[in-house]
Amino acid sequence: MSSLIFSLSIFIRYLLFSFLIEKISVFSNLKKIDLRKRKTNILKNEIKYSFFSSIIFGITFAYLFNLWTDNQLFLRIHTEELNIVFDLISMILFLLIHDFYYYWLHRIMHHPKIYRFVHKAHHLSVTNSVWTSFSFHPLETIFQVLPLAIWIYFFNLHLYILILVLLLMTISATINHLNYDLFPKVSKSFLIGSEHHALHHSKFTKNYGLYFTYLDNVFGTSASKNQEPF
């Protein structure tokens, strides 16, 4: 029952959040990044894959939640008073490790012998939209949820920080696939934004990062709109 509740909550949140962000972007007359026309029926495909992703996320979180409520020793989630410095450092450390993990996972998934089995489902959305943010092959979704599940088995994370991390992951995925320039300055900072990821969907072999641009810069996989237009 808890798996169903978690899955439905995640999927409904995806639908509502995506709908609201898209409407706000259109209403605000924001600049569109990739002007190419989207494929026919791609929205149905994105929602279908997002539904499966929500189920996998829901089952995982329900399992972890049950472990935590049955015996907190299984998971290193704590609810004591927040230690701002320690807990923020633990969050930043997780985001950096998650970014490093996904950068290399992302590059592996683009290997010709692997791509069509795992990552092709996400790249059916050649031109991004906010609805692309959860549209992954089920196997890729499992790869995505593993780092957080493993982290809370081995490292301390405050419950509030865990909720914040999940919120940041959702916001990051939504904004990166938005295809509207919601935060123009982000594209020129160390954070990944809509333009950075839209170029990945266009160029395929560039811009593999998840949260931060530094790994693309270090390993020579960075591209900007000025260097390589759509």
Secondary structure, DSSP 8 states (H G I E B T S, - for coil): -HHHHHHHHHHHHHHHHHHHHHHHHHHTT--BS--S---TTHHHHHHHHHHHHHHHHHHHHHHHHHHHHH-GGGS-EE-S---HHHHHHHHHHHHHHHHHHHHHHHHHHTSHHHHHHHTHHHHT-SS--GGGGG---HHHHHHHHHHHHHHHHHS-EEHHHHHHHHHHHHHHHHHHT--B-SSGGGGGSSB--HHHHHHHHHHSSS---SSBSHHHHHTT----TTTS--
